[in-house]
């Protein structure tokens, strides 16, 4: 009888899988030497969720920030029934030159055939994100980038110019544990990311954001 007068509290949101992360949620990464010091064992906060739309599919990218302000990008990948966490960091022109040399890297754009490149150096900052060699996996393809989360919503019609368009080039190491992602935007602006692919189980804890 007294229970009737108790205030009804909304059930706490459950967060059981990394693919369900929202802005304000947090995750913890396993303490492993597979990661750089600034990422291993760290708790990261989701500060944005972005959408890459392709002709027949879409991928969602979580922008994560550490307590010290380091930013890393996360995509969840499924392959042959297994799930992987793809952690990516963006690098600048000087980094590209230090790691590959600009002449070597330019072959990706200049050659008609799929390109293979070698890593010339592994700066400490990016060592865990680098393989020794990379092979271009397929011809460049087009993606539409949306600076918002379209999960559970209807995506805009493909090619209706509602998002920013870019050409994507991907290269992967022979063991597919490391990859390079190149995005060429209208006007020629180019962004380069290094990706480390790890088992999804490396994400050891998930925390719903306050007030969710």
trRosetta pair geometry for C-beta under 8 A, 3 or more apart (Angstrom, degrees):
i j d omega theta_ij theta_ji phi_ij phi_ji
1 4 6.3 -41 -176 4 39 113
2 5 6.1 -58 -170 34 53 105
2 6 7.3 66 138 -38 72 95
3 6 5.4 -39 -156 7 49 119
12 208 7.2 159 171 56 91 153
13 208 4.8 153 84 -138 105 154
13 212 4.6 -57 23 127 145 98
14 208 7.5 -116 -138 -50 7 134
15 20 6.0 -165 -142 95 74 115
15 21 7.2 64 -157 -93 123 55
15 25 6.2 153 -124 -137 159 132
15 206 4.6 -134 121 134 112 120
15 207 7.1 28 61 112 144 5
15 208 4.6 172 -19 -65 125 84
16 20 7.1 40 50 33 62 142
16 206 7.2 175 -103 62 10 146
17 20 5.2 86 70 3 83 104
17 206 7.7 5 38 -46 6 168
18 21 5.8 -8 -170 -29 54 112
18 27 6.4 40 -116 -105 99 150
18 62 7.9 -108 171 -2 93 155
18 74 7.5 -91 170 147 126 136
18 76 5.6 157 98 -81 109 129
18 85 6.9 -9 100 -98 170 108
18 200 6.5 -150 21 -162 135 106
18 203 5.2 56 -72 89 134 167
18 206 6.5 -149 -83 -89 62 126
19 60 7.7 97 -156 65 78 128
19 76 4.8 -99 -83 51 87 163
21 25 4.7 -147 -152 74 78 143
21 27 6.8 -51 -100 -41 134 120
21 46 5.1 161 161 -66 116 153
21 49 7.3 168 102 -88 88 119
21 62 5.4 22 88 -107 138 145
21 206 7.2 -126 -86 -145 91 113
22 25 5.2 101 54 -15 62 115
22 46 6.5 146 103 94 27 149
22 49 6.9 -59 -138 -31 44 140
22 149 7.7 14 -130 -106 74 175
22 209 6.5 -94 85 4 98 124
22 212 6.9 141 65 -115 136 145
23 46 5.4 -133 -114 118 34 101
23 47 6.6 33 -140 -166 89 18
23 48 6.3 20 -99 -96 109 26
23 49 6.2 -114 -49 -10 85 96
23 149 7.8 -135 -25 -27 101 140
23 209 7.2 6 111 -46 46 160
24 45 7.3 -24 -147 -171 22 100
24 46 6.5 -32 29 71 27 94
24 209 2.8 53 127 -127 102 157
24 210 6.9 -109 175 36 117 65
24 211 7.8 -58 166 54 154 96
24 212 6.7 158 98 -48 130 118
25 45 7.5 161 90 -152 36 59
25 46 4.9 22 59 20 80 126
25 206 6.9 -6 176 -173 119 85
25 207 6.3 159 -167 84 70 59
25 208 5.8 -47 -112 -131 93 33
25 209 4.8 -87 -65 -37 48 88
25 212 7.5 -1 -73 -16 86 160
26 43 5.4 26 171 174 122 101
26 44 6.5 166 -154 83 74 39
26 45 5.0 -36 -97 -98 88 63
26 46 7.1 -144 -80 -1 36 78
26 206 7.6 156 88 -160 52 42
26 207 4.2 -7 61 58 95 113
26 209 7.3 119 -14 -83 76 67
27 43 7.0 179 91 -150 30 63
27 44 5.8 -15 61 57 79 88
27 46 7.6 64 -4 -42 97 95
27 64 7.3 -63 44 -120 106 133
27 203 5.2 -26 179 -156 128 109
27 205 6.6 161 -158 87 53 60
27 206 5.4 -14 -105 -104 83 63
27 207 7.1 -166 -75 18 36 78
28 41 7.5 -13 -176 -169 96 36
28 42 7.1 -165 -143 102 64 32
28 43 4.7 -31 -92 -95 81 76
28 44 7.7 157 -93 13 31 70
28 203 7.2 123 73 -164 48 59
28 204 5.3 -55 95 63 100 89
28 205 4.0 26 30 46 116 103
28 206 8.0 -125 18 -58 76 32
28 207 7.8 68 -22 -15 93 107
29 35 6.3 95 143 -77 135 171
29 39 5.8 -21 74 162 161 80
29 40 6.3 -110 111 -128 113 31
29 41 6.6 -58 84 -17 79 13
29 42 5.7 11 38 53 107 70
29 43 7.9 -168 10 -82 71 30
29 44 6.9 41 -21 -7 106 112
29 202 6.1 8 -156 148 76 93
29 203 6.4 -41 -101 -103 58 55
29 204 7.1 95 -165 10 12 92
30 35 7.8 147 77 -4 73 132
30 40 7.1 -38 100 -151 54 77
30 41 7.1 -28 144 -73 25 54
30 201 7.8 35 -43 124 136 67
30 202 4.5 -99 12 -155 118 68
30 203 7.7 -89 -22 -58 84 15
30 204 5.1 111 -75 -35 74 119
31 40 5.3 84 -140 160 46 95
31 41 3.4 35 -92 -73 90 106
32 35 5.7 86 74 8 80 96
32 40 5.6 -143 50 -135 49 116
32 41 8.0 157 3 -42 50 78
32 202 6.8 -77 15 -136 141 108
33 40 7.2 14 -82 -98 22 162
34 40 7.5 136 60 -94 62 115
34 128 6.5 111 161 -156 43 117
34 196 7.5 145 156 175 94 132
34 198 6.3 118 132 -106 143 125
34 202 7.6 -87 74 -120 138 142
35 39 4.4 -115 176 90 121 106
35 40 3.7 156 77 -65 116 87
35 87 7.9 18 -117 66 104 164
35 128 5.7 103 -144 163 22 162
35 196 7.5 142 -104 117 69 161
35 198 8.0 -17 -65 -62 97 157
36 39 5.2 72 60 18 78 102
36 40 6.9 -169 78 -12 30 94
36 125 7.3 27 -130 -167 151 39
36 127 7.2 124 -89 52 98 83
36 128 4.8 -150 -49 21 75 133
36 129 7.6 -28 -30 -26 115 93
37 40 6.4 -54 -125 34 26 103
38 42 6.9 7 157 -44 44 153
38 66 6.4 -144 169 6 91 171
38 68 6.8 -96 -148 55 105 137
38 70 5.0 107 157 -39 131 170
39 42 5.6 -104 -158 26 28 127
39 44 7.9 0 -139 -57 75 126
39 66 7.4 -119 -97 -70 55 134
39 70 7.4 -116 -69 115 77 144
39 72 6.4 55 -106 -38 123 158
39 87 7.1 95 -163 177 153 156
39 128 8.0 -144 46 82 129 150
42 66 5.4 -24 170 -124 142 114
42 67 7.6 -144 -161 9 106 93
43 66 7.8 118 79 -135 46 70
43 67 7.3 47 71 -34 86 105
43 205 7.6 -36 -109 76 98 118
43 207 7.6 17 -157 11 120 135
44 64 3.8 29 156 178 132 119
44 65 6.4 145 -163 63 83 27
44 66 5.5 -51 -105 -81 80 62
44 72 6.9 -65 -129 48 154 108
45 64 6.7 142 67 -155 34 67
45 65 5.4 -31 62 62 89 84
45 66 7.9 151 15 -97 80 16
46 49 6.8 15 178 -58 120 88
46 62 5.3 -61 -124 -166 105 109
46 63 7.0 100 -158 68 60 56
46 64 6.1 -40 -92 -97 51 68
46 209 7.7 -92 52 -60 104 119
47 63 5.2 -67 64 102 85 103
47 64 7.2 135 9 -124 86 18
47 65 4.9 36 -21 -4 131 120
47 71 7.9 -68 37 -120 134 101
48 62 7.6 155 85 -159 52 44
48 63 4.0 17 54 35 94 127
48 147 7.6 -38 -175 -171 131 79
49 60 6.1 -1 -177 -176 99 106
49 61 7.2 156 -159 79 51 47
49 62 5.7 -19 -106 -103 75 64
49 63 7.4 -139 -70 13 30 81
49 148 7.6 25 87 -180 78 32
49 149 3.9 34 96 -82 120 112
49 151 7.5 -51 151 3 142 115
50 60 7.2 154 79 -159 44 56
50 61 4.6 -21 63 62 96 100
50 63 6.7 65 -10 -32 108 104
50 145 6.9 -5 173 -167 116 89
50 146 6.8 165 -167 84 69 58
50 147 5.9 -33 -119 -127 97 42
50 148 7.3 49 -121 17 50 15
50 149 7.5 -63 -65 -74 14 60
51 58 5.8 -11 -168 -175 100 119
51 59 7.5 149 -156 79 52 44
51 60 5.8 -24 -101 -104 67 70
51 61 7.6 -166 -73 19 20 81
51 145 7.4 148 86 -158 57 44
51 146 4.2 -7 63 58 106 107
51 148 6.6 -24 7 79 111 53
51 149 6.5 136 -44 -126 104 27
51 150 4.5 37 -87 12 161 108
51 151 8.0 -167 -89 -33 113 67
51 155 7.5 -165 164 -116 146 103
51 163 7.9 -103 89 -110 98 147
52 58 6.6 158 83 -160 51 65
52 59 4.6 -8 59 59 105 93
52 60 7.8 -159 22 -75 74 25
52 61 6.6 59 -14 -18 104 113
52 143 4.8 -12 -172 -176 99 133
52 144 7.4 144 -162 72 49 45
52 145 5.9 -19 -105 -102 69 68
52 146 7.9 -164 -74 23 25 75
53 58 4.9 -20 -107 -107 62 97
53 143 6.6 138 66 -167 45 72
53 144 4.3 -24 63 63 105 98
53 145 7.7 -162 20 -71 79 21
53 146 6.5 51 -16 -10 112 111
53 150 7.6 21 -71 35 109 159
53 155 5.6 144 -117 -165 130 134
53 156 7.3 -83 -60 53 177 86
53 158 6.6 -158 145 -104 117 82
53 163 6.3 137 29 20 121 159
54 57 5.0 5 59 60 112 74
54 58 6.6 -171 21 -82 74 41
54 59 7.5 46 -11 -6 108 92
54 141 7.1 20 -136 140 111 126
54 142 7.7 135 -133 90 68 61
54 143 5.7 -41 -82 -108 73 79
54 144 7.9 -177 -72 21 28 77
54 158 7.9 -5 132 -121 26 126
55 142 7.7 72 -46 71 95 96
55 158 5.7 84 -128 -161 50 160
58 150 6.5 -69 168 78 160 127
58 155 5.9 -169 -58 -85 146 146
59 75 5.9 11 172 -146 117 128
60 75 7.1 151 81 -128 48 80
60 76 7.8 -1 69 31 92 93
60 149 6.8 47 -142 -136 119 78
60 150 7.6 -149 -93 49 103 75
60 151 6.0 7 -83 -54 153 109
61 73 5.4 -6 -177 -173 114 108
61 74 7.0 146 -162 72 62 43
61 75 5.3 -39 -103 -76 73 92
62 73 7.1 149 77 -161 50 55
62 74 4.4 -21 61 63 102 100
62 75 7.5 170 17 -75 76 41
63 71 6.5 -14 -174 -162 91 107
63 73 6.0 -26 -104 -106 59 75
64 71 6.9 147 81 -155 52 54
64 72 5.1 -22 66 67 106 80
64 73 7.2 173 18 -95 83 21
64 74 5.7 48 -17 -10 122 114
65 69 6.6 -21 -170 -141 104 32
65 70 7.0 153 -155 77 56 43
65 71 5.4 -22 -98 -97 75 72
66 69 6.7 -38 71 31 78 20
66 70 4.3 14 27 50 121 93
66 71 7.9 -132 8 -64 78 31
66 72 7.8 51 -31 3 97 102
71 89 7.8 129 95 -126 68 77
72 87 5.4 -3 169 -167 126 97
72 88 6.8 146 -171 67 73 42
72 89 5.8 -46 -116 -78 78 82
73 87 7.3 139 74 -160 50 46
73 88 4.3 -29 65 63 103 99
73 89 7.4 171 18 -77 86 32
73 90 7.8 67 -8 -35 123 88
73 193 7.1 -38 42 -147 134 145
74 85 6.2 -28 -153 -167 103 93
74 86 6.8 139 -155 76 48 59
74 87 5.8 -15 -97 -99 76 63
74 88 7.6 -174 -72 18 30 79
75 85 8.0 147 76 -160 42 47
75 86 4.5 -15 61 60 89 115
75 88 7.4 27 4 -7 99 118
76 83 6.5 -10 -174 -169 95 104
76 84 7.5 153 -160 78 49 47
76 85 6.5 -26 -105 -103 63 59
76 86 7.6 -160 -77 18 16 86
76 200 6.7 47 -139 -108 94 120
77 83 7.0 151 82 -157 49 53
77 84 4.5 -20 65 62 101 98
77 85 7.8 -173 22 -78 84 12
77 86 5.5 64 -16 -25 119 115
77 197 7.3 -35 39 -135 141 110
78 81 7.6 13 -174 -100 94 8
78 82 7.2 160 -153 81 55 40
78 83 5.5 -25 -98 -99 70 71
78 84 7.8 178 -81 19 24 76
79 82 5.7 -27 70 63 72 88
79 84 6.6 1 17 0 110 119
82 199 7.7 -72 178 -126 112 82
83 199 7.7 73 88 -166 66 60
83 200 4.0 -10 113 -15 102 143
84 197 5.2 9 169 -171 136 95
84 198 6.6 146 -163 74 84 32
84 199 6.4 -72 -115 -113 66 28
84 200 5.9 -132 -110 -45 12 81
85 197 7.5 155 79 -153 46 49
85 198 5.2 -24 63 69 95 88
85 199 7.2 18 14 103 92 24
85 200 5.0 125 -36 -107 89 55
85 202 5.9 -116 36 57 137 109
85 203 5.8 135 -73 -30 152 109
86 179 7.8 -25 -145 40 117 123
86 195 5.2 -5 -173 -169 99 120
86 196 7.4 155 -155 76 50 42
86 197 5.3 -17 -101 -100 75 75
87 129 7.8 -108 101 -105 94 101
87 195 6.9 150 78 -154 41 63
87 196 4.9 -17 63 60 96 95
87 198 6.9 10 2 12 108 113
88 129 8.0 100 -135 -145 40 126
88 181 6.6 -20 -134 26 142 131
88 193 4.4 25 179 168 118 127
88 194 6.6 161 -149 80 68 40
88 195 4.4 -27 -92 -95 90 80
88 196 7.7 -179 -78 19 42 65
89 126 7.0 -145 76 -115 135 92
89 129 5.9 -81 30 -93 113 166
89 193 6.5 162 80 -153 30 79
89 194 5.6 -13 58 56 83 91
90 191 6.2 -44 -138 -173 117 101
90 192 7.0 116 -156 79 67 50
90 193 5.1 -47 -93 -95 58 81
91 95 3.8 -117 -177 94 109 144
91 96 6.1 137 117 -52 117 72
91 99 7.4 -3 169 -1 163 142
91 126 6.8 18 -89 -93 128 148
91 192 5.4 -47 61 95 89 102
91 193 7.1 148 8 -111 78 29
91 194 6.0 49 -21 -13 121 104
92 95 5.0 101 53 6 65 104
92 96 7.3 -119 106 -6 36 88
93 96 5.6 -51 -152 31 34 114
93 97 6.5 33 152 -18 65 104
93 102 7.6 21 -175 -95 87 115
94 97 5.6 -52 -151 36 34 113
94 98 6.3 33 152 -19 66 106
95 98 5.7 -56 -147 38 32 110
95 99 6.0 20 159 -12 68 112
95 123 7.2 -98 -141 25 84 147
95 126 7.0 102 -166 -29 121 150
95 192 8.0 -165 84 84 109 124
96 99 6.2 -64 -142 43 25 102
96 100 5.9 -36 -178 38 66 108
96 102 6.4 74 114 -90 105 69
96 105 5.4 12 173 -59 112 169
96 192 5.8 74 -79 56 119 164
97 100 7.4 -76 -117 60 14 68
97 101 6.0 26 -157 -131 56 33
97 102 4.8 -15 -99 -40 88 90
97 105 7.8 -92 -82 7 45 134
98 121 5.9 -79 159 72 72 128
98 123 5.8 32 130 -43 133 124
99 119 6.1 -47 174 -147 85 85
99 120 6.6 129 155 47 32 83
99 121 5.9 -121 -120 67 37 76
99 122 7.2 55 -129 -96 86 39
99 123 6.7 -80 -77 2 87 99
99 126 6.8 -45 -88 83 132 146
99 130 6.8 -145 -150 -112 123 137
100 104 4.8 -137 160 85 88 119
100 105 4.6 95 103 -59 136 97
100 117 6.0 15 -148 159 123 132
100 118 7.6 144 -136 83 77 48
100 119 6.5 -66 -88 -119 72 48
100 120 5.8 128 -131 7 21 103
101 104 4.5 84 68 8 95 105
101 105 6.8 -172 88 -7 47 88
101 120 5.6 54 -17 -6 95 158
102 105 5.6 -59 -143 42 33 111
102 106 6.1 43 156 -32 67 104
103 106 5.8 -49 -148 25 28 115
103 107 7.7 43 151 -32 55 91
104 107 6.2 -43 -173 7 37 114
104 117 5.5 114 159 -148 102 111
104 118 7.0 -84 -164 51 144 73
104 120 6.9 158 12 -36 160 121
105 108 6.1 -32 179 6 53 113
105 117 6.8 55 -96 -139 48 160
106 109 5.9 -60 -167 41 55 103
106 110 5.6 40 144 -17 83 119
107 110 5.5 -67 -130 47 36 105
107 111 5.3 21 179 -15 78 115
107 115 5.3 150 122 -141 96 137
107 117 6.6 156 63 -84 118 105
108 111 7.3 -46 -119 33 11 97
108 115 4.8 -140 -104 53 55 155
108 117 6.8 -43 -58 -36 98 133
108 136 6.7 145 -136 -74 90 126
108 169 6.2 113 166 148 120 151
108 171 7.2 -89 -116 -45 126 133
108 182 6.9 125 134 -8 150 164
111 115 5.2 124 58 -81 131 104
114 135 6.9 46 142 175 113 81
114 136 4.0 -151 -167 79 86 110
114 137 7.6 -173 -156 23 134 7
114 138 7.4 -33 -106 -104 128 10
114 139 7.4 -98 -80 -72 94 57
115 135 7.8 -177 98 -151 42 46
115 136 4.7 69 45 -16 66 126
115 171 7.3 -53 81 -96 88 127
116 133 6.6 14 -179 175 96 110
116 134 6.9 174 -151 90 55 49
116 135 4.9 -15 -103 -104 87 73
116 136 7.2 -113 -65 4 46 77
117 133 7.0 179 92 -155 42 68
117 134 5.4 -6 57 57 84 96
117 171 6.9 5 30 -173 104 165
118 132 7.1 -19 -152 156 75 68
118 133 5.1 -30 -108 -105 62 88
119 122 6.4 42 154 -67 130 85
119 130 5.6 112 -129 177 154 117
119 131 6.6 171 -23 92 136 50
119 132 5.4 -120 35 -151 115 32
119 133 6.6 -125 1 -72 83 39
119 134 7.6 86 -44 -13 89 96
122 126 6.9 -134 -165 87 65 83
122 127 4.6 75 158 -114 110 76
122 130 5.0 -167 -122 74 99 148
123 126 5.3 52 69 30 91 95
123 127 6.9 -132 90 -51 38 76
124 127 5.6 -22 -139 -23 32 119
126 129 4.9 -69 -170 51 76 111
126 130 5.6 74 132 -35 94 112
126 194 6.0 79 -162 47 117 165
127 130 6.1 -72 -150 31 28 111
128 196 6.2 4 135 -94 85 149
129 178 6.7 123 170 -134 44 106
129 194 4.0 87 147 126 122 124
129 195 7.1 121 -160 49 96 6
129 196 4.9 -95 -114 -47 65 104
130 178 6.1 62 -176 -157 15 152
130 194 6.4 -36 -75 -157 67 140
131 134 6.2 119 72 -68 120 81
131 173 3.1 -136 -145 -87 172 139
131 174 7.7 169 179 21 141 66
131 175 7.4 -176 -125 42 129 93
131 177 6.8 134 -82 73 113 83
131 178 3.4 -177 -34 61 102 136
131 179 7.9 37 -2 -56 128 32
132 173 7.1 90 38 -136 60 116
133 173 6.5 113 75 -131 53 75
133 174 6.9 33 75 -21 100 98
134 171 3.9 67 156 143 119 118
134 172 6.2 149 -149 70 83 12
134 173 5.7 -55 -94 -75 66 55
134 178 7.4 -95 -88 107 100 97
134 179 7.2 114 -133 -135 117 45
134 180 5.6 23 -151 4 166 115
135 171 6.1 172 81 -157 22 86
135 172 6.4 -32 58 62 74 66
135 173 7.9 107 13 -125 78 15
135 174 7.2 69 0 -75 117 65
136 169 6.8 -41 -134 -178 110 96
136 170 7.1 119 -150 87 63 49
136 171 4.8 -49 -86 -95 51 87
137 170 5.1 -30 34 100 114 102
137 171 6.6 170 -14 -117 81 30
137 172 5.3 44 -57 6 119 109
138 141 7.0 8 111 -26 118 114
138 170 6.8 23 39 55 85 103
140 167 4.9 22 171 174 125 107
140 168 6.4 157 -157 73 72 42
140 169 4.9 -38 -98 -79 90 83
140 184 7.8 -17 -148 26 139 123
141 167 7.3 157 79 -155 22 65
141 168 5.5 -26 66 57 74 96
142 165 6.4 -13 -167 -166 104 101
142 166 7.5 155 -151 83 58 37
142 167 6.0 -40 -95 -102 62 61
142 168 7.3 153 -109 10 11 87
143 165 7.4 158 85 -151 42 54
143 166 5.7 -19 64 64 88 85
143 167 7.9 142 20 -114 76 15
143 168 5.2 44 -4 -26 118 126
143 183 7.7 -66 53 -125 122 104
144 156 7.6 -99 125 69 151 115
144 158 7.0 -174 0 -139 138 65
144 159 7.6 -146 -56 -67 134 38
144 162 7.4 57 175 66 139 72
144 163 3.7 104 168 71 98 128
144 164 7.0 141 -161 67 60 36
144 165 5.6 -31 -101 -95 70 67
145 163 5.4 174 67 167 37 115
145 164 4.6 -29 60 65 101 93
145 165 7.6 -176 13 -83 81 17
145 166 6.1 30 -19 5 117 114
146 150 6.2 53 82 -33 150 119
146 156 7.5 153 -82 10 136 116
146 162 7.4 9 -97 117 108 93
146 163 4.5 -76 -68 -107 74 122
146 164 8.0 168 -73 21 36 75
149 153 7.9 109 117 14 65 124
150 153 4.9 -107 -160 65 62 106
150 154 7.9 -77 -169 86 104 20
150 155 5.3 65 168 -93 149 76
155 158 7.8 29 125 -59 120 72
156 160 5.4 -126 159 54 108 122
156 162 3.9 -116 -161 49 170 149
156 163 6.7 173 47 -23 139 97
157 160 4.2 79 73 -32 95 129
157 162 7.7 106 48 -2 65 124
161 165 7.6 -52 -117 -33 62 116
164 185 6.8 -11 163 -139 113 112
164 186 7.6 -126 -166 12 84 108
165 185 7.7 132 90 -143 52 65
165 186 6.4 67 69 -39 89 107
166 183 4.5 12 160 -172 146 96
166 184 6.1 150 -168 68 84 41
166 185 4.8 -41 -104 -90 99 64
166 186 7.7 -106 -90 -17 59 66
167 183 7.4 146 72 -157 45 48
167 184 4.5 -18 58 59 98 103
168 181 6.9 -27 -159 -165 97 87
168 182 7.0 141 -159 79 47 58
168 183 5.8 -15 -100 -101 71 69
168 184 7.9 -161 -70 20 26 75
169 181 7.7 147 79 -161 53 41
169 182 4.1 -13 59 61 100 112
169 184 7.3 44 -6 -12 106 107
170 179 6.2 -5 -169 180 93 121
170 180 7.1 158 -154 81 46 59
170 181 5.8 -8 -105 -106 80 66
170 182 7.5 -160 -71 24 36 76
171 179 6.3 165 88 -159 50 71
171 180 4.5 5 55 48 100 104
171 182 7.9 40 0 -7 96 107
172 176 5.2 7 171 -114 130 65
172 178 7.2 146 -158 88 58 50
172 179 4.4 -25 -103 -102 71 97
172 180 7.8 -149 -70 21 35 66
173 176 6.5 -155 69 -60 73 18
173 177 6.0 -42 65 50 128 68
173 178 4.2 50 -10 57 130 91
173 179 6.9 -118 0 -70 75 52
175 178 7.8 51 67 15 90 79
176 179 7.3 9 -155 -58 56 105
176 197 6.5 -35 141 53 73 153
177 196 7.1 0 159 -156 76 61
177 197 5.2 -138 -147 58 42 95
177 198 7.9 58 -154 -73 89 53
178 194 7.2 -18 -166 -173 96 89
178 195 6.8 149 -160 82 48 63
178 196 6.2 -15 -104 -104 73 55
178 197 7.1 -141 -65 13 27 89
179 194 7.8 155 83 -160 45 47
179 195 4.4 -14 62 59 89 114
179 197 6.9 53 -2 -29 105 113
180 192 6.8 -19 -170 -165 98 94
180 193 7.3 151 -160 80 50 52
180 194 6.3 -25 -104 -104 67 58
180 195 7.3 -166 -78 15 19 89
181 192 7.4 151 81 -157 54 45
181 193 4.4 -11 59 60 102 103
181 195 6.0 62 -14 -27 109 121
182 190 6.5 -13 -169 -168 94 102
182 191 7.4 159 -155 82 47 51
182 192 5.5 -10 -105 -105 76 74
182 193 7.9 -165 -72 25 35 69
183 190 7.0 158 82 -154 52 52
183 191 4.6 -5 56 56 102 98
183 193 7.8 34 -4 -2 102 105
184 188 7.0 -30 -168 -144 93 36
184 189 7.6 152 -158 81 48 45
184 190 5.2 -14 -104 -103 70 84
185 188 7.5 -22 73 59 65 14
185 189 4.4 -16 54 66 112 96
185 190 7.4 -162 15 -76 77 34
185 191 7.4 48 -20 -4 109 99
186 189 7.8 8 70 27 41 94
198 202 4.6 -8 136 2 128 153
199 202 5.5 124 73 -21 73 91
200 203 6.1 -39 179 23 61 106
201 204 7.6 43 167 -85 59 65
203 206 7.0 44 151 -63 112 89
208 212 4.8 -127 171 67 109 129
209 212 4.8 89 66 -24 80 122
